């Protein structure tokens, strides 16, 4: 990427918390409704790049659409921003949503697109000089400066994705939702895209992305995982804690195996109906203050406790020998 992320003078750090998120749709000609999401709870922090993972039909996009405010009908949810109940009108101004498909007009250049976006999003409250500075800052950050006069029809898939992200960053949102950002991109472009989102998140923003089945390299770039199975959360926590957490449930990820592939197999019941047990563990851990997954809240405590016991044993042995 050309250049590094440059923090705006407007620094916003917002944490998104959601509790008891449920979503159901009509079951067609049959009686009753079909439940898509079932009592989901979690927290997406500022400064972190969060991935919502799960097999097809698990409810990834539905959850993100509800959190972004795009789905209202058929939903039940307690949504909070920084501990306060979310206000839909103000939330639209502080959040941005980037769809899976890039809906771009082919005959506009990058420069024309960015200037139009600045005029529409920033409005008359920001003078022309500041609008130009905002456009230049975002274009430099996303590596689009050298292609500023190139039409969309001549851009690569990776450049189109970066342009879609750039258009939403003009007004400096604090929360960014991205639906399947690597869809249609090759491995190199996918790495660049996720690295870009990571830089944006680490600048203080909350970035949430749905992703179907990332490679091991892509998985390591995320700070936080929220994994769905059948509309329920079966894991939420860090990437480093994922494999140890599964091991506590006798689900051993083979060496040199992509953890994302393994956990998707678990979510799809390839290893038996173990996801119910994982969901129960997550539901219990939601009540913990950290809310960062069962292993994060319990496994590390056990490790620390064992270290203390070992230290006490060594001290006692030393005292016995000296005496």
N, C-alpha and C positions, 0 to 999 in steps of 0.2 A: 504494500500500500504506500502511496505517496504521502509523505508527511505523517504526523502523529495527531492524535486527537487533541484539539485545543479547547479547553474549558471556556464556556461562555461566562460572562460576568454574572448572569442569572443562574445561580446554583440552587437546584431543587433536589432534595432527597426525599422520596416518598416510598413508604412501605405499604404494600397491598395485602390486606388480610381478608380471608373469606371463610365463612363457617356455614355448615349445613346446606351446601349447594346441591339442589336437586333439579332435575329437568326431565320432563316427560312429554311425549307427543301422542297424537291420536294413532290408534292401532288399525286405521283403515276401516274396513267393513266389520271387523271384529269389535266386540264390546270391550270397554276399558281403554286404558292408555298404556303405551310402552315406555318404561322408564329408561332413560339414557344415562343420567348421572344420579348417583345415590349417596346423599349425605357427605359430600366432599368438604374437607376443611384443610386449610394450609395458610402459609404466609410467604410472599415473595418480597425479598428485601432489596432496598436500593444498593447499588454497587455490586450486584450479583447478576450473572447471566444464568437464567433458569431455563431448563428444557422440560417440556411436557412430553413424555414418551408413552407409548402404548401401541398394541397391535391395531390393525384396521377395525373400526367400529367400537373402539374403547371409550371414545368420547373426548378426544384431545381438543379438536376444533370447537366442539360444543362448549367445553369448559372455558376456553379462551374467549369465545364470543360472548359468553355470559359475563366474564370478568371485564371485558372491554365495553360492555353495555349494548352490544348489538343484538342480544337475545333477551327478551323480556317475557313474552308469552310462554306459559307452561313452566316457568322457573320459580324456585323458592330459594332465597339466598340472603345471607347477612354479609354485606360487603362493606369493608371499612378501609379508609385511607389514613394512615398515621393515627389510628385509634379512633377516628371519627367516622360516623356513618357517611357513606359515599353519596355525594350530591351529583346527580346525573349531568346537570348543566355545567358545573365547574369542572367535572371530571373530563368532559369532552375537550376542554381547553388544555388540560395537562397531560393527556394521553394521545397516542397515535397508534394506528393499526395498519399493518402492511399485509396485504392479501398474498395468497400463494401465487396467483397469476399476476403478472405485471400488466396492468391496464394502461398502456402508454400509447399516445398518438404518434404514428410512425414518421410524420413529416416535420415534427418539431425537433430542434437541436437541444442539446443538454442545457446550453446557456439560456435559450428561450424558455424552456420548461422551468428552470430554477428561478428566473426572474418573475415569471407569472406566479409561481408558488409563493414567492416572497411578497408580492403585491397583494395576493389573496389572503394569505395567512397573517401577515404583519399589519396590513392595512395602512391607513393614513396616520395612525398613532406613531409610526416609525418613519423617519424621513428617508429619502432616497439613498443618502450616503450610508446610513446604517443598514438598510436593506441590502445594498451592494456588498457591504462588509460581511454580512451574515451569509450571503450566497457564496462569496469567495472562500470563507472559512470552511463551510460544509463541503464545497467541491474539492478543496485541497485535502481535507480530512479523508474523503472517500476516493481519492485518486482519480478525479474526473476532470481536473484542470486542463490537461493536455488534450482532452477530447471534447472540450466545451462547444466547439462548432460542428461536431458530428451529429448527424440526424439519428434518431432512435432506430430507424430502419437499418442502419449500418453498425449498430452496437452488438457486442457479443451478449450471451446470456448473463454472464457475470456483471457486465457493465449495466445492463438493464436492471438487474436486481439492486446494484449500488445506487442507481438513479432513483429507484422507487424508495429506497431508504433515505436518500438525500432529500427528496421532496417533503418527507415527514419531519426531518430534523431542522428545517428552516426556522420554525417557531420554537425550537428548543424544548420539546416535551420532556417531562420527567419520567413517564412510563411509556414503554414501547412494546407493542405486541406484534409478533412476526409469525405468520402462518407458513410452515414448511419452507423456510428460507433457502434450503439446498435443493429443492425440487427442480429437476431439469438441468442442474449444474454438474460439471465433471468434478473429480476429486480435488483438483487444485483450486478451482473456483469456489468450491464448497468450503475449503479451509480458509480462503481469503474472506469469504462472507462471514463465517462464524468468528474469525479473529476480529473482524470489524465490529461485530455486535458485542464481542467481549470488551473491546476498547471503549465502546459507548457505555456499556454497563459499568465498567471500572472508573468511569468519569463521575459516577455518582447517580446514574439513572437506574431504574428498574427495567430490565429487558427480559421478556418472556417469549419463548419460541416453542412452537410445536415441531417435533421432528420424529419421523417414523422409525428409522433404524440406522443410526449413525455409525460410522466406522469407529474403531477404538481411538484413533487420533482425534476425531471430532468430539467424541464423548469426553475426553480429558480436558477439553477447552471450556466445558461448562462448569459453573461453580455449584449449581444446585439442580437436583433432579426431582421431578414429580411424575411418578410412573403409575399409569392407570391400567386396570384390568376389569373389563366388564362394567365400566361406569363407576368403579370404586378405586380408591388409592391403595396400592400395595407397597409403595415405598416413597418416602420423601426424605431427602438428605443429600449429603455430598457424594461426589463420584468416588472418592477414596473409601467411603464407608459402604458402598454398595455390595461388593464381593464379600467382605467380612459379615455384613448383615445377612446375606443369603446363606452363608456358611453356618450361622447360628440356627438356621432352620433345616440343616442337613441338605442344603442345595449347594453343591460344590462346583464352582465354575472351573472347567479344565484349564490347565496351563496353556498359554499362548492362544487362548480363545477370547474373542471379543465379548466383553461383559454385556454390551448392549444386545448382541444376538442371544446370549444365554438368558438374560432377563426377559426378552421378548418371548422366548420359548416357554419360560415359566408362566408368563402372563397369558399365553395361549393354551395353557394346560398341557403342554408337551411333557411335563414331568409330574403329571397327576394333578388332582384338584388341591394344590397347595396354596393357591392364591387367596383362598378364604382365610387360612391361618395368617398369611402375611397382612391381609386387610385388617384382621382383628388386632394384630400387633400395632399397626399404624394408628388405628382408632384409639388404642390405649395411650399411645405416645403423644397424640394431639393435645392431651391434657397437660403435658409437660410444658414448662416455660420455654424451653429451647425450641420445641416443635420442629426438630431437625431429624426426625427418624428414630426408630427404636434403638438401633445400634449406637447412634451418636449419643443418645441419652443414657444408655445402659451398658453397652459393651465397653466404652472407654472408662466408665466408672469401675467396672470389674477389673480391667487392666490396671488402673491406678491402685485399686485395693490390693491386688496381688503383689504389686511392687512394694507397697507399704508393709505387707506381711513379711515379704522376703527381707526387707531392710531391718525389721524388728528381729527377725530370726538371726541375721548376721550379727546384729548388735548384741543380742543375748549370748550368742556363741563366743563373741570376742570377750565379753564381760566374764564368762565362765572360764575361759582360758587364762585370762589375766589374773583372776582370783585364785 
